[in-house]
Amino acid sequence: MFFLYGAQGPTAFSNGPTCVEVQGDWIVDAIATLQKTGKQTIEPTKDAETGWHKLVTELSDKTLFPGTESWYMGANIPGKPREQLNFPGGFPMYEKECRNALDGWKGFVVA
């Protein structure tokens, strides 16, 4: 199961159809690559999840978002940890990072 337009993607910082197109293209390519190699499952590693969160946080910390009481930071939910909910690096960087993961399945367990 793949999840489009989700947390720590470029979602709210982007045009919705463009975001879904970039993510959908990646999913189609990932499934095609799985089929070509006879694999059936793909799952991110804990290290990859941690690394992505770290990248999103580092990029966000260069902006004014962390100092705001915005839903972008999850500040609208009492008791929720404050963290950037969107990818703040722009589409070119987002797509590059996603495409790089397909090269040798970096950050994934594939079976």
Secondary structure, DSSP 8 states (H G I E B T S, - for coil): ----S-TTBSGGGS-HHHHHHHHHHHHHHHHHHHHHTT---EEE-HHHHHHHHHHHHHHHTTSSGGGS--GGGTTTSTT------B-TT-HHHHHHHHHHHHGGGTTEEE-
